[in-house]
Amino acid sequence: METIEKCGPRDVPEILSIVNEAAEAYRGAIPSDCWNEPYMPVDELEQELAGGVEFWGFREGERLVGVMGLQAVGEVALVRHAYTRTSAQGKGIGTALIAHLLSLTDRPVLVGTWKAATWAIRFYEQRGFRLLPEAETTRLLRRYWKISDRQLETSVVLSLAARDPVGRNRRREERDS
């Protein structure tokens, strides 16, 4: 049976396993000076949880095969740490998780990823997100994420068009003109 459920403390080892296994796809896309071994250590995950990231997991039976976090920050919701076990990729797990997370919030939704992770950018674009211009990306990364300047230089932000904090008024103006 497949289910999506909120992850709890008992899921921390599996969350780490999924994130660190799936993050291997980013090796080479992430600048070497930003890569960690393991990609996410347990203390970093604990900091993310303490900072309000709520993880949701996709289970096949008892096994957690995909995770995605949602974090309310100010007036937006951030999609955080979206990963699927390598053996389960391409089965719609990421699509199911993002749909579930979007159903949980009425805030504008932002997601950050690495510029070179074209497959991740394409995933979000295919689900209605739009890639934001560099100046807006920099502003949003500084406002909503706690990342190094180097990571800021090598990252992008995507916004869900229907909840787009940048384009919301622009679309209204275009419609009214």
Helices and strands as residue ranges (DSSP letters): E 2-6, G 9-11, H 12-22, G 23-26, G 32-34, H 42-50, E 54-60, E 63-73, E 76-84, G 86-88, H 93-103, E 109-114, H 118-125, E 129-131, H 134-144, H 149-153, E 155-160, G 161-163, H 168-176
